Amino acid sequence: MPQFIPYLGFGGNCAEAMRFYEKLFGGKLEAMIRYGDAPHGGEMSGADANRIMHANLVLPDGSSLMAGDAPSNEKFDGMKGCMITLTYAAPAEAERIFKALADGGTLQMPMEETFWAKRFGMAIDRYGTSWAVNGGPKPM
């Protein structure tokens, strides 16, 4: 069975976003490769040399969250058409994570009770990543 790994795209703030996710989720950044670190990277402009070509955040459960910045000469319209869903057994942990993700972002649905979870909310964080957070799933 393949391992599904979200790969996020950013327009220049990948390093900041991945450091935030590392702290929030308790993971470890095992890769943060700048374009300038790649072979022939010295030929890149100063701005692009410091953008992130590839980042890998290994999460406590062994799964990963990967990401990279688009080069500055490519049009970047933000992330579209995908949402990362998190499910926590404890509603309080879901609330804590959701609050941190929504801070400085765009609230799409406040944390509230639903028919499938004691707590559920949706937000786009300050880095443009869409999140859906479940806490205390209910039996269906």
N, C-alpha and C positions, 0 to 999 in steps of 0.2 A: 504494500500500500504506500503510495507517495505521501510525503509530509507536505501539508499545505502551509506555506509561509507568506504572509502579507509582505509586499514590497511597496513601500510608500515613496512617492515622488515629491520633491520640494523644489522651490525656486531660489535657493540660496541660504535657507535657514535649517538645513538638515542636521547639522552638528548640534545646534541649540535644541531642536526638537528631540533628537535621540538622547541627549543628555537629560532632558526633562523626563522622557519615558523611562530611562535607566533608573533614575531616582524614584519616580512614582511607582514603578512596577517591581523594583528590587532586583533588576537584572544586572547583567554585566556586558558592557560594550566590548566585544571581542575583535571588532574591526571598525576602523574609522579611516578609510583610505581617501586621501585628497587626490584630485586630478593631477596635481603637481608631483605626487608620489609615484605615479605610473611611469613606465618606460616612455621616454620622450615627453614627460611631464614638464620639463624645463622649458619646452617650447611654447607653453601656454601663457596666456596673459595673466597678470597678477591676480585679477579677480577670479578667474576660472581656476587657477592653480590652487586656490584655497577652498574651492567648493568640494563637497563630498561626492566622490565617484561611487563609493559603496560603504555602507555601515551595516553591521550585524549586531543586534542586541539579543543576547541569549537570556531567556527568562528563567525564573526559578524552576519551572516544570520541565525545562529542557527544550521547549519550543523557541522559535526565533521570530523577531520582527526585523525586517531588513528595509533599507532605504537608500536614497541617493538624491543629489541635486541635479537638475537639468543644467547643461552648460548655458552661459548667459546669452549666447547667440541663438538659442532655441526658444521659441515662444512657449511660455509656461502659463497655462490657464488654471492651475490648481488641480487638486484631485477630484475626480468626478466618478460617479457610478459605483462606488464601493463604500462599505461601512464595516468597521471592525466591531464585533459583538463580544462583550465580556459577560460572563456569568459567575456570580459569587454565591456561595451557600448562605452567607450572612448578609442580610440587608444593610447592616451598618457599614460593612466593608464596601459594598456597592455604592452607598451614599458618599463615602469618603473619596473613593476613586472618581466618581462622577463629578463631585464638586471641584476637584482639582482639574479635571479635563475641561469642564465648562468655564472655569475661571479665565476671563479674557477672551473667550470664544463666543460662539453663537448658540444660544439655547434653542433647541428644536422642539423638545418636549420635556417639561420639568419632571423630576423624579416623583412618581406617584404609584399607587397600587393599580395593578391590571389584573385581568383574569388569569394570566399565566405566571405572574411574579408578584411578590409582596412589594417590590420596588422596581421601577423601570424608568429610564430616561434616555433621551437622545440629545447629543450636542456635537457641534463642529468645534474642535479645539482651536486655540490661537494660532496653530501651525497649519490649519486647513484639513486635518484628519477628522472624518466622521466616526462617531462612536455611538453604540447602543449598549447600555449597561443594565444588566438584570441582577437583582438581589433577592434571594429566597424564592427560588422557583416553586410554583404550586403544581401539584399533580394534575394532569389533564385527564 
